[in-house]
Amino acid sequence: MGAWVMDSVGWWYRNADGSYPTNTSMVIDGRTYRFDGRGYMRTGWVLVDGTWYYLHGSGVWVI
């Protein structure tokens, strides 16, 4: 099982094997999150494949 980790930059998710998601969306505990190129959880408006989506302050994909 993976775990959320917070450092001085923000939140990221460490998978059970020690890897972490980058430049992708991932469903964790039934909720979808988006991660940037460094693996940090995104919030606010994000552009994914030409479409804008909103991520709540908690990182959960809203629309």
N, CA, C and O atoms as CSV, one atom per row, in Angstrom:
chain,resi,resn,atom,element,x,y,z
A,1,MET,N,N,0.841,-1.170,0.000
A,1,MET,CA,C,0.000,0.000,0.000
A,1,MET,C,C,0.892,1.241,0.000
A,1,MET,O,O,1.914,1.274,0.685
A,2,GLY,N,N,0.512,2.245,-0.756
A,2,GLY,CA,C,1.268,3.481,-0.828
A,2,GLY,C,C,0.952,4.407,0.331
A,2,GLY,O,O,0.143,4.085,1.201
A,3,ALA,N,N,1.600,5.561,0.332
A,3,ALA,CA,C,1.394,6.526,1.412
A,3,ALA,C,C,1.629,7.947,0.911
A,3,ALA,O,O,2.501,8.190,0.078
A,4,TRP,N,N,0.835,8.882,1.434
A,4,TRP,CA,C,1.042,10.294,1.149
A,4,TRP,C,C,2.230,10.801,1.957
A,4,TRP,O,O,2.416,10.429,3.116
A,5,VAL,N,N,3.031,11.659,1.321
A,5,VAL,CA,C,4.201,12.245,1.971
A,5,VAL,C,C,4.164,13.753,1.718
A,5,VAL,O,O,3.867,14.189,0.606
A,6,MET,N,N,4.465,14.545,2.745
A,6,MET,CA,C,4.538,15.993,2.581
A,6,MET,C,C,5.950,16.457,2.905
A,6,MET,O,O,6.543,16.029,3.896
A,7,ASP,N,N,6.487,17.341,2.057
A,7,ASP,CA,C,7.780,17.941,2.347
A,7,ASP,C,C,7.651,19.452,2.200
A,7,ASP,O,O,6.533,19.965,2.154
A,8,SER,N,N,8.750,20.168,2.126
A,8,SER,CA,C,8.707,21.632,2.066
A,8,SER,C,C,8.085,22.170,0.780
A,8,SER,O,O,7.713,23.342,0.722
A,9,VAL,N,N,7.968,21.339,-0.240
A,9,VAL,CA,C,7.396,21.758,-1.519
A,9,VAL,C,C,5.904,21.463,-1.589
A,9,VAL,O,O,5.140,22.286,-2.091
A,10,GLY,N,N,5.479,20.316,-1.100
A,10,GLY,CA,C,4.071,19.939,-1.166
A,10,GLY,C,C,3.862,18.463,-0.903
A,10,GLY,O,O,4.704,17.785,-0.316
A,11,TRP,N,N,2.706,17.982,-1.358
A,11,TRP,CA,C,2.325,16.581,-1.167
A,11,TRP,C,C,2.681,15.743,-2.379
A,11,TRP,O,O,2.548,16.192,-3.518
A,12,TRP,N,N,3.131,14.531,-2.133
A,12,TRP,CA,C,3.347,13.556,-3.199
A,12,TRP,C,C,2.958,12.194,-2.669
A,12,TRP,O,O,2.790,12.013,-1.463
A,13,TYR,N,N,2.813,11.233,-3.571
A,13,TYR,CA,C,2.346,9.907,-3.189
A,13,TYR,C,C,3.416,8.879,-3.516
A,13,TYR,O,O,3.829,8.744,-4.668
A,14,ARG,N,N,3.861,8.157,-2.498
A,14,ARG,CA,C,4.865,7.112,-2.694
A,14,ARG,C,C,4.148,5.775,-2.814
A,14,ARG,O,O,3.445,5.355,-1.894
A,15,ASN,N,N,4.325,5.109,-3.946
A,15,ASN,CA,C,3.742,3.785,-4.148
A,15,ASN,C,C,4.433,2.766,-3.243
A,15,ASN,O,O,5.507,3.032,-2.703
A,16,ALA,N,N,3.815,1.611,-3.084
A,16,ALA,CA,C,4.357,0.555,-2.219
A,16,ALA,C,C,5.766,0.134,-2.635
A,16,ALA,O,O,6.569,-0.274,-1.796
A,17,ASP,N,N,6.063,0.234,-3.937
A,17,ASP,CA,C,7.391,-0.176,-4.418
A,17,ASP,C,C,8.432,0.951,-4.337
A,17,ASP,O,O,9.570,0.782,-4.777
A,18,GLY,N,N,8.036,2.100,-3.772
A,18,GLY,CA,C,8.950,3.228,-3.621
A,18,GLY,C,C,8.911,4.219,-4.768
A,18,GLY,O,O,9.483,5.304,-4.659
A,19,SER,N,N,8.249,3.874,-5.864
A,19,SER,CA,C,8.125,4.790,-6.996
A,19,SER,C,C,7.031,5.816,-6.687
A,19,SER,O,O,6.325,5.703,-5.686
A,20,TYR,N,N,6.904,6.807,-7.554
A,20,TYR,CA,C,5.843,7.788,-7.379
A,20,TYR,C,C,5.352,8.235,-8.751
A,20,TYR,O,O,6.121,8.247,-9.712
A,21,PRO,N,N,4.055,8.608,-8.849
A,21,PRO,CA,C,3.489,9.007,-10.136
A,21,PRO,C,C,3.998,10.386,-10.561
A,21,PRO,O,O,4.125,11.287,-9.733
A,22,THR,N,N,4.287,10.543,-11.849
A,22,THR,CA,C,4.682,11.837,-12.403
A,22,THR,C,C,3.928,12.074,-13.699
A,22,THR,O,O,3.706,11.148,-14.479
A,23,ASN,N,N,3.532,13.335,-13.925
A,23,ASN,CA,C,2.819,13.727,-15.149
A,23,ASN,C,C,1.661,12.798,-15.468
A,23,ASN,O,O,1.476,12.399,-16.618
A,24,THR,N,N,0.891,12.456,-14.461
A,24,THR,CA,C,-0.210,11.530,-14.670
A,24,THR,C,C,-1.303,11.753,-13.642
A,24,THR,O,O,-1.121,12.468,-12.657
A,25,SER,N,N,-2.431,11.130,-13.892
A,25,SER,CA,C,-3.522,11.092,-12.925
A,25,SER,C,C,-3.520,9.706,-12.308
A,25,SER,O,O,-3.100,8.733,-12.935
A,26,MET,N,N,-3.995,9.626,-11.069
A,26,MET,CA,C,-4.000,8.343,-10.377
A,26,MET,C,C,-5.179,8.295,-9.419
A,26,MET,O,O,-5.456,9.263,-8.710
A,27,VAL,N,N,-5.870,7.161,-9.402
A,27,VAL,CA,C,-6.966,6.963,-8.458
A,27,VAL,C,C,-6.382,6.368,-7.181
A,27,VAL,O,O,-5.738,5.319,-7.202
A,28,ILE,N,N,-6.621,7.060,-6.067
A,28,ILE,CA,C,-6.143,6.630,-4.754
A,28,ILE,C,C,-7.341,6.638,-3.817
A,28,ILE,O,O,-7.975,7.676,-3.626
A,29,ASP,N,N,-7.650,5.506,-3.241
A,29,ASP,CA,C,-8.801,5.387,-2.335
A,29,ASP,C,C,-10.088,5.900,-2.970
A,29,ASP,O,O,-10.903,6.537,-2.303
A,30,GLY,N,N,-10.270,5.621,-4.267
A,30,GLY,CA,C,-11.496,5.986,-4.960
A,30,GLY,C,C,-11.573,7.426,-5.427
A,30,GLY,O,O,-12.597,7.839,-5.971
A,31,ARG,N,N,-10.518,8.201,-5.229
A,31,ARG,CA,C,-10.495,9.601,-5.656
A,31,ARG,C,C,-9.353,9.797,-6.653
A,31,ARG,O,O,-8.292,9.183,-6.535
A,32,THR,N,N,-9.596,10.670,-7.642
A,32,THR,CA,C,-8.588,10.904,-8.672
A,32,THR,C,C,-7.757,12.134,-8.335
A,32,THR,O,O,-8.290,13.178,-7.961
A,33,TYR,N,N,-6.447,11.994,-8.473
A,33,TYR,CA,C,-5.493,13.070,-8.220
A,33,TYR,C,C,-4.622,13.242,-9.457
A,33,TYR,O,O,-4.488,12.319,-10.261
A,34,ARG,N,N,-4.031,14.424,-9.610
A,34,ARG,CA,C,-3.118,14.704,-10.716
A,34,ARG,C,C,-1.759,15.071,-10.132
A,34,ARG,O,O,-1.673,15.791,-9.138
A,35,PHE,N,N,-0.695,14.568,-10.762
A,35,PHE,CA,C,0.663,14.812,-10.286
A,35,PHE,C,C,1.494,15.489,-11.369
A,35,PHE,O,O,1.359,15.184,-12.554
A,36,ASP,N,N,2.355,16.410,-10.947
A,36,ASP,CA,C,3.187,17.137,-11.908
A,36,ASP,C,C,4.439,16.335,-12.274
A,36,ASP,O,O,4.589,15.185,-11.862
A,37,GLY,N,N,5.324,16.943,-13.041
A,37,GLY,CA,C,6.522,16.261,-13.515
A,37,GLY,C,C,7.510,15.872,-12.434
A,37,GLY,O,O,8.360,15.008,-12.646
A,38,ARG,N,N,7.402,16.510,-11.272
A,38,ARG,CA,C,8.276,16.154,-10.151
A,38,ARG,C,C,7.577,15.219,-9.172
A,38,ARG,O,O,8.168,14.798,-8.178
A,39,GLY,N,N,6.310,14.892,-9.458
A,39,GLY,CA,C,5.572,13.965,-8.606
A,39,GLY,C,C,4.696,14.615,-7.560
A,39,GLY,O,O,4.072,13.922,-6.756
A,40,TYR,N,N,4.638,15.950,-7.555
A,40,TYR,CA,C,3.823,16.627,-6.556
A,40,TYR,C,C,2.360,16.714,-6.982
A,40,TYR,O,O,2.048,16.885,-8.161
A,41,MET,N,N,1.477,16.595,-6.000
A,41,MET,CA,C,0.042,16.683,-6.233
A,41,MET,C,C,-0.316,18.087,-6.713
A,41,MET,O,O,0.138,19.081,-6.147
A,42,ARG,N,N,-1.125,18.157,-7.750
A,42,ARG,CA,C,-1.579,19.433,-8.300
A,42,ARG,C,C,-2.870,19.862,-7.629
A,42,ARG,O,O,-3.628,19.029,-7.130
A,43,THR,N,N,-3.120,21.173,-7.617
A,43,THR,CA,C,-4.388,21.737,-7.175
A,43,THR,C,C,-4.756,22.859,-8.129
A,43,THR,O,O,-3.919,23.316,-8.907
A,44,GLY,N,N,-6.003,23.305,-8.074
A,44,GLY,CA,C,-6.454,24.389,-8.940
A,44,GLY,C,C,-6.737,23.888,-10.349
A,44,GLY,O,O,-6.946,22.695,-10.567
A,45,TRP,N,N,-6.741,24.815,-11.299
A,45,TRP,CA,C,-7.021,24.470,-12.688
A,45,TRP,C,C,-5.790,23.867,-13.349
A,45,TRP,O,O,-4.683,24.389,-13.218
A,46,VAL,N,N,-5.994,22.760,-14.063
A,46,VAL,CA,C,-4.906,22.117,-14.800
A,46,VAL,C,C,-5.379,21.796,-16.211
A,46,VAL,O,O,-6.543,21.455,-16.421
A,47,LEU,N,N,-4.481,21.905,-17.165
A,47,LEU,CA,C,-4.768,21.583,-18.559
A,47,LEU,C,C,-4.224,20.193,-18.856
A,47,LEU,O,O,-3.022,19.949,-18.754
A,48,VAL,N,N,-5.129,19.280,-19.228
A,48,VAL,CA,C,-4.744,17.898,-19.512
A,48,VAL,C,C,-5.254,17.537,-20.900
A,48,VAL,O,O,-6.463,17.512,-21.132
A,49,ASP,N,N,-4.349,17.262,-21.811
A,49,ASP,CA,C,-4.709,16.875,-23.180
A,49,ASP,C,C,-5.701,17.846,-23.813
A,49,ASP,O,O,-6.657,17.423,-24.463
A,50,GLY,N,N,-5.475,19.149,-23.623
A,50,GLY,CA,C,-6.299,20.171,-24.251
A,50,GLY,C,C,-7.595,20.502,-23.538
A,50,GLY,O,O,-8.374,21.311,-24.042
A,51,THR,N,N,-7.851,19.912,-22.396
A,51,THR,CA,C,-9.070,20.172,-21.628
A,51,THR,C,C,-8.698,20.644,-20.229
A,51,THR,O,O,-7.790,20.101,-19.601
A,52,TRP,N,N,-9.415,21.672,-19.743
A,52,TRP,CA,C,-9.182,22.189,-18.401
A,52,TRP,C,C,-9.991,21.417,-17.377
A,52,TRP,O,O,-11.157,21.094,-17.601
A,53,TYR,N,N,-9.354,21.125,-16.244
A,53,TYR,CA,C,-10.002,20.433,-15.125
A,53,TYR,C,C,-9.672,21.179,-13.840
A,53,TYR,O,O,-8.650,21.859,-13.745
A,54,TYR,N,N,-10.555,21.040,-12.854
A,54,TYR,CA,C,-10.313,21.694,-11.567
A,54,TYR,C,C,-10.025,20.662,-10.490
A,54,TYR,O,O,-10.744,19.673,-10.347
A,55,LEU,N,N,-8.963,20.908,-9.738
A,55,LEU,CA,C,-8.579,20.042,-8.629
A,55,LEU,C,C,-8.751,20.829,-7.336
A,55,LEU,O,O,-8.170,21.901,-7.172
A,56,HIS,N,N,-9.547,20.295,-6.424
A,56,HIS,CA,C,-9.815,20.923,-5.128
A,56,HIS,C,C,-8.498,21.166,-4.386
A,56,HIS,O,O,-7.472,20.587,-4.744
A,57,GLY,N,N,-8.517,22.003,-3.373
A,57,GLY,CA,C,-7.326,22.266,-2.565
A,57,GLY,C,C,-6.751,21.012,-1.934
A,57,GLY,O,O,-5.565,20.952,-1.611
A,58,SER,N,N,-7.612,19.999,-1.760
A,58,SER,CA,C,-7.158,18.709,-1.227
A,58,SER,C,C,-6.517,17.856,-2.312
A,58,SER,O,O,-5.992,16.777,-2.038
A,59,GLY,N,N,-6.565,18.357,-3.566
A,59,GLY,CA,C,-6.002,17.624,-4.689
A,59,GLY,C,C,-6.991,16.753,-5.432
A,59,GLY,O,O,-6.673,16.239,-6.504
A,60,VAL,N,N,-8.193,16.573,-4.884
A,60,VAL,CA,C,-9.189,15.706,-5.517
A,60,VAL,C,C,-9.702,16.346,-6.803
A,60,VAL,O,O,-10.038,17.530,-6.833
A,61,TRP,N,N,-9.755,15.548,-7.856
A,61,TRP,CA,C,-10.244,15.960,-9.169
A,61,TRP,C,C,-11.733,16.243,-9.050
A,61,TRP,O,O,-12.506,15.343,-8.723
A,62,VAL,N,N,-12.156,17.499,-9.313
A,62,VAL,CA,C,-13.561,17.882,-9.183
A,62,VAL,C,C,-14.263,17.831,-10.531
A,62,VAL,O,O,-15.273,17.143,-10.681
A,63,ILE,N,N,-13.731,18.560,-11.522
A,63,ILE,CA,C,-14.317,18.546,-12.872
A,63,ILE,C,C,-13.206,18.552,-13.900
A,63,ILE,O,O,-13.475,18.541,-15.101
